[in-house]
Amino acid sequence: MSKSRIGTIEAIMLILTITVIHTMLSLPHDILSTQKSASILNLIYVGFIAITIAFIIYKLLKKFPGLDIIDISELVGGKVFKNIVGIIFISFFIISSSMLLRNFCESLKIIYYPMTDIIFIVAFFAIAVYIGNSLDFSATLKTNLIILPIVLVSIIFLFFANMKIFEPEKIFPILGDGVYNTFVTGLINVTSFGGIAYLYFLPPLLKEPEKFKKIAIVSIATSVIYLIFSVATLLFMFSFFRTVSEITPLYTAARYIEIGTFFQRLESLFLLIWILAFACYVSIVSKFSMSIFQKLTNIQSKKPLNSVFSLLIFAIAIFPKNYAISQYFESKIYPWCVVCIVFVLGISILILANLLKRNTQKFAKN
């Protein structure tokens, strides 16, 4: 991966993938269940904050061209601190992606394979990850560049195809349960844009580093628009989501699409597209994790790591005894991991690094 270079569009799609994957699962349900009719307003609010955070990260990273958060951690606290930060990010990436994989596999089991052991469904994705990791990183990114736009178009199609049964009055009252719930309690929804975490690792990998600002802003802004379309579809169709399964809520919405007598039951096509997108997501996460591990250990070959990380994802995904445990992680624990690791830890390291660099420059002038 270190020899790979990521194009501007590929990088935007990479960041956007994280939001898309969460939207396939229970994220829309969680937002609607807490924000109700204020969901769209809340997303506009937290989306603006997410874009601001992405811009702050860009400004802080701008002072260290060609370096990522791991390199900068070494400048701040030496090799020990670098290793700690690297392990934290690897753990965050692998555990969160494994739990999301488990949730997605549970939805596949419920919808299509009720008699199949969950281990076999998870194993299918683990094998796909192993094969994907055996290829060059650019191959995964190019595949994602094909799949993800189809996902985005499918969500826009889902919105317009169901407009005939929309009830626009469900957006009222606009403030839902009140100002405090929308703008204070609802602030936690900024964690919906967890793809911000990957901004920390992009600078050394970009073909055009000077476009990093564009990548940061456009990717998060597109994520906001995508999430608004997803949540709006469900908000206008259902009564605050009480009649929709928490598992793959957009799949439930897709079942309502009917275009004439020939194009019916399109939800199977939606699910196929989402399966491909999920396989790309897990492969991307594992490759970033492997890259961080290589940087920490100076291991040159990724071949022995491929098997280890594929098995690790498989083991963590099947570890929860049931869906309730993995779903609890996604809806309750994951958001606070994003807050602590992505927002607090990551930005704090960058601020410290900028302060140290400024002090060093002042000392050198004196």
Buried (B, 14 or more C-beta within 10 A) or exposed (E): BEEBBBBBEBBBBBBBBBBBBBBBBBBBBBBBBBBBBBBBBBBEBBBBBBBEBBBBBBEBBEEBEEBBBBBBBBBBBEEEBBBEBBEBBBEBBBBBBBBBBBBBBBBBBEBEEEEEEBEEBBBBBBEBBBEBBEEEBBEBBBBBBEBBEEBBEBBBBBBEBBEEEBEEEBBEEEBBBEEEBBBEBBBBBBBBBBBBBBBBBBBBBBEEBEBBBBBBBBBBBBBBBBBBBBBBBBBBBBEBBEEBBBBBBBBBBBEBBEEEEEEEEBBEEBBEBBBBBBBBBBBBBBBBBBBBBBBBEEEEEBEEBBEEBBEBBBEBBBEBEEBEEBBEBBBEEBBEBBBEBBBEBBBEBBEBBBEEBEEEEEEEEE
